[in-house]
Amino acid sequence: GIAMGLIKDGERFAVLSDILGDEDHLGDMDFKVAGTSEGVTSLQMDIKITGITEEIMKVALDQARDGRMHILGEMNKALNTARPELGEYAPRIETIHIPVDKIREVIGSGGSVIREIVAESGAKIDISDDGTVKIASANAESIRAAINRIKGIAAEPEVGEIYKGKVVKVMEFGAFVNFFGARDGLVHISQLGEGRPKAVTDVVKEGDQVWVKLLGFDDRGKVRLSMKVVDQKTGKEIARAEAG
């Protein structure tokens, strides 16, 4: 859009294009005209005189069109078509849905989990009672980080899938591995590798990053994991014949 001004002296007048503050303050009109190459979309006028003539209005609109087309021409030199998606740093809001019974886990005790996600991602998060989650941020990476954390907590791991995890506790009978967000599962000593090691610490220690396959759940719903069926270098499943 462009702001048009007016200086009027009796029957004589001059229409000004793209006025500045002084021209607005000392002049007789502030006439803002916005639109596209196809026409005007909005108008706003302030005048300090009794009225304006049809001739003044025609001149002002003609000059405003010339100015608008010039501005659009310069804009098209920089970007002549709309981007297929928002720029990386354009403010945005995205919406996802989580199961209602997972809301408590995403929020955490006293809001501890959601505060941590907000602090780490930099995004603003709003969760409704129906499981609708709105994530707002000034850049895409922030939103992606928040969504990944939320999905990691709310989603369910799938039996037979391979996940990367971290050894969080070592026991005589096996190692507990944190995977898929906040999930913990047991890699029994017999599932650490080929052959049964004398000690779990011969294979892993706390803090190690490992690949695990979700074998299933025991009668109490505890997660059963295996390392020996996964190549620890590539994260690919080892063929049955190779796994022994």
Rosetta blueprint (number, residue, H / E / L):
1 G L
2 I E
3 A E
4 M E
5 G E
6 L E
7 I E
8 K E
9 D E
10 G L
11 E L
12 R E
13 F E
14 A E
15 V E
16 L E
17 S E
18 D L
19 I L
20 L L
21 G H
22 D H
23 E H
24 D H
25 H H
26 L H
27 G L
28 D L
29 M E
30 D E
31 F E
32 K E
33 V E
34 A E
35 G E
36 T E
37 S L
38 E L
39 G E
40 V E
41 T E
42 S E
43 L E
44 Q E
45 M E
46 D E
47 I E
48 K L
49 I L
50 T L
51 G L
52 I L
53 T L
54 E H
55 E H
56 I H
57 M H
58 K H
59 V H
60 A H
61 L H
62 D H
63 Q H
64 A H
65 R H
66 D H
67 G H
68 R H
69 M H
70 H H
71 I H
72 L H
73 G H
74 E H
75 M H
76 N H
77 K H
78 A H
79 L L
80 N L
81 T L
82 A L
83 R L
84 P L
85 E L
86 L L
87 G L
88 E L
89 Y L
90 A L
91 P L
92 R E
93 I E
94 E E
95 T E
96 I E
97 H E
98 I L
99 P L
100 V H
101 D H
102 K H
103 I H
104 R H
105 E H
106 V H
107 I H
108 G L
109 S H
110 G H
111 G H
112 S H
113 V H
114 I H
115 R H
116 E H
117 I H
118 V H
119 A H
120 E H
121 S H
122 G L
123 A L
124 K E
125 I E
126 D E
127 I E
128 S L
129 D L
130 D L
131 G L
132 T E
133 V E
134 K E
135 I E
136 A E
137 S E
138 A L
139 N L
140 A H
141 E H
142 S H
143 I H
144 R H
145 A H
146 A H
147 I H
148 N H
149 R H
150 I H
151 K H
152 G H
153 I H
154 A H
155 A L
156 E L
157 P L
158 E L
159 V L
160 G L
161 E L
162 I E
163 Y E
164 K E
165 G E
166 K E
167 V E
168 V E
169 K E
170 V E
171 M E
172 E L
173 F L
174 G E
175 A E
176 F E
177 V E
178 N E
179 F E
180 F L
181 G L
182 A L
183 R E
184 D E
185 G E
186 L E
187 V E
188 H E
189 I H
190 S H
191 Q H
192 L L
193 G L
194 E L
195 G L
196 R L
197 P L
198 K L
199 A L
200 V H
201 T H
202 D H
203 V L
204 V L
205 K L
206 E L
207 G L
208 D L
209 Q E
210 V E
211 W E
212 V E
213 K E
214 L E
215 L E
216 G E
217 F E
218 D L
219 D L
220 R L
221 G L
222 K L
223 V E
224 R E
225 L E
226 S E
227 M L
228 K L
229 V L
230 V E
231 D L
232 Q L
233 K L
234 T L
235 G L
236 K L
237 E E
238 I L
239 A L
240 R H
241 A H
242 E H
243 A H
244 G L
